[in-house]
Amino acid sequence: MSDLRRVSSNPHVRSKTTTSNIMMWVVIALLPTTGFGIYNFGLKALIIILLSVASAVLAEFVYEKALKKPITIGDFSAVVTGLLLALNLPSTVPWWIPVLGSIFAIIMVKQIFGGLGQNFMNPALGGRCFLVISFPALMTNFITDTYTGATPLQNLKNGVEPVVMDMIIGKTAGTIGETSMLCIVIGAMILFAVGVIDYVIPFTYIITFSLFVVLFGGYGFNFAYLAAHLAGGGLMLGAFFMATDYVTCPITPKGKVIYGVILGLLTGIFRIFGANAEGVSFAIIISNLLVPLIEKYTIPRAFGIKKTAKKEAKKA
């Protein structure tokens, strides 16, 4: 009996890594950005973050409890959704905005489609885009006691060159988590170090976007102009923390490159030619929707299967 082997269907990959482990590392990697956001915008930012996270966790618990489904709040995915949504909100929004956004993200984007692993777009960005479309005035108000002007990218679009070093450090107007490029990169380095994300999607995204700005931005290779675009508008937060979402990004090597290129092109089009000075959220959402098509044409063929055989199978 000891020589018997258990036979089961694929996949056969085994790993000690769990969803909760991965999500915990994402939360840890977001702590520098979260901490700076609270320091930069004060108590209002902390309240928004707590409300957003609590609402996301509670919405997931109530939905699963009501439908008698397994309770999954222990995997921390709802915590990540609530935290990312909060970091994409201005500190000026009323208390019900993070609550409504988190409920929409968890129920409408994630749970209705089957829960974690079945959602067709990043839940946090789905919630943010819902709020931007529904409450544009509230979601674009960045005037605080500290910052009374427009965001750096809005100034850039109006021909006013921002102070790039302030954007890198984070002493600018913007959403709670987008302002400090330095803190975002520190968090990304943590994710790279523990192997939660790889470099393909974020680097392809950033390089493609940079080339687009150089070619079509109207300033050529102007380092200050390019650096302002890279440091502002949540590009780094989106590239490292949301475009790399396991569920909504491609898994094939070629697919990851194509996905990154599409992200860069869409963000460049929205920023340079569109009325919106940001563009990252909608670029990622649209790219999420294209993932099934990307994977259809980039998935490797099984060994021994020829194109002619595939065509004959389709005809049959």
Residue pairs with C-beta under 8 A, 6 or more apart in sequence:
18 75
19 75
19 76
19 77
19 116
20 74
20 75
20 76
22 196
22 246
23 75
23 76
23 77
23 79
23 80
24 76
25 190
25 191
25 194
25 196
26 80
26 191
26 196
26 241
27 76
27 79
27 80
27 83
28 190
29 187
29 188
29 190
29 191
29 196
29 241
30 80
30 83
30 84
30 87
30 177
30 187
30 241
31 187
32 180
32 183
32 184
32 186
32 187
33 87
33 177
33 180
33 183
33 184
33 187
33 237
34 49
34 83
34 87
34 176
34 177
35 183
36 170
36 179
36 180
36 183
37 45
37 49
37 87
37 91
37 176
37 177
37 179
37 180
38 45
38 46
38 49
38 176
40 146
40 170
40 171
40 176
40 179
40 180
41 91
41 144
41 146
41 176
42 91
42 144
42 145
44 91
44 92
44 144
45 91
45 176
47 95
48 86
48 89
48 91
48 93
48 95
48 97
48 98
48 176
49 83
49 86
49 87
49 98
49 176
51 86
51 95
51 98
51 99
51 102
52 82
52 83
52 85
52 86
52 89
52 98
52 99
52 101
52 102
53 79
53 82
53 83
53 86
53 102
54 82
55 82
55 98
55 99
55 102
55 103
56 78
56 79
56 81
56 82
56 85
56 102
56 103
56 105
56 106
57 73
57 78
57 79
57 82
59 78
59 102
59 103
59 106
59 107
60 72
60 73
60 78
60 106
60 110
60 111
61 71
61 73
63 69
63 106
63 107
63 111
64 70
64 71
64 72
64 73
64 111
64 115
65 71
69 115
72 78
72 115
72 116
75 116
77 116
78 106
80 124
81 102
81 105
81 106
81 110
81 123
81 124
81 127
82 98
82 102
82 105
82 124
84 122
84 124
84 125
84 177
84 241
84 242
85 98
85 101
85 102
85 105
85 124
85 127
85 128
86 98
86 176
86 177
87 175
87 176
87 177
87 178
87 237
88 124
88 125
88 128
88 175
88 176
88 177
88 178
88 234
88 237
88 281
89 97
89 98
89 101
89 128
89 131
89 139
89 175
89 176
90 138
90 139
90 140
90 141
90 142
90 174
90 175
90 176
91 144
91 176
92 138
92 141
92 142
92 143
92 144
93 138
93 139
93 141
94 138
97 131
97 135
97 138
97 139
100 131
101 127
101 128
101 130
101 131
102 127
104 126
104 127
104 130
104 131
105 123
105 124
105 126
105 127
105 130
106 123
108 126
108 130
109 119
109 120
109 121
109 122
109 123
109 126
109 127
110 116
110 118
110 119
110 123
113 119
113 120
116 247
117 247
118 247
119 126
119 247
119 248
120 248
120 288
120 289
121 248
121 285
121 288
121 289
122 242
122 245
122 247
122 248
122 284
122 285
122 288
124 242
125 238
125 242
125 281
125 284
125 285
126 285
128 139
128 281
129 281
129 282
129 285
131 138
131 139
132 139
132 140
132 281
142 150
142 151
142 173
142 174
142 175
143 149
143 173
144 173
147 172
147 173
149 155
149 173
150 158
150 173
151 172
151 173
151 174
151 232
151 233
151 277
152 162
152 166
152 167
152 172
152 173
152 174
152 228
152 231
152 232
153 162
153 228
153 229
153 232
153 233
153 271
153 277
153 278
154 277
155 161
155 162
156 162
156 225
156 228
156 229
156 232
156 277
157 271
157 277
161 224
161 225
161 228
162 172
162 228
162 232
164 224
164 227
164 228
164 231
166 172
167 179
167 181
167 227
167 228
167 231
167 232
168 180
168 181
168 182
168 227
168 231
169 180
169 182
170 179
170 180
170 181
170 182
170 183
171 179
172 179
172 232
173 179
174 232
174 233
174 234
175 234
177 184
177 234
177 237
178 184
178 232
178 233
178 234
178 237
181 230
181 231
181 236
184 236
184 237
184 240
184 241
185 236
185 240
187 240
187 241
188 197
188 202
188 236
188 240
188 241
191 197
191 240
191 241
191 244
192 198
192 199
197 240
197 244
200 253
200 256
200 257
200 260
201 239
201 243
201 244
201 249
201 256
201 259
201 260
201 263
202 239
202 240
202 243
202 244
202 260
203 260
204 256
204 257
204 259
204 260
204 261
204 263
204 264
205 239
205 243
205 260
205 263
205 264
205 267
206 230
206 235
206 239
206 264
207 260
207 264
208 260
208 261
208 263
208 264
208 265
208 268
209 229
209 230
209 235
209 263
209 264
209 265
209 267
209 268
210 226
210 229
210 230
210 264
211 264
212 264
212 265
212 267
212 268
212 269
212 272
213 225
213 226
213 229
213 268
213 271
213 272
214 220
214 221
214 226
216 268
216 272
216 273
217 225
217 226
217 229
217 272
218 272
219 225
229 235
229 271
230 236
233 271
233 277
233 278
233 279
233 280
234 278
234 280
234 281
235 267
235 280
237 280
238 280
238 281
238 283
238 284
239 263
242 284
243 249
243 259
243 260
243 263
243 284
243 287
248 288
248 291
249 256
249 259
249 288
249 291
250 256
250 258
250 259
250 291
250 294
250 295
250 298
251 295
252 294
252 295
252 298
252 299
252 300
253 298
254 298
255 291
255 294
255 295
255 298
255 299
258 294
258 298
259 287
259 290
259 291
259 294
262 287
262 290
262 294
263 283
263 284
263 287
266 279
266 282
266 283
266 286
266 287
267 279
267 280
267 283
269 279
270 276
270 278
270 279
270 282
270 283
271 277
271 278
271 279
276 282
301 310
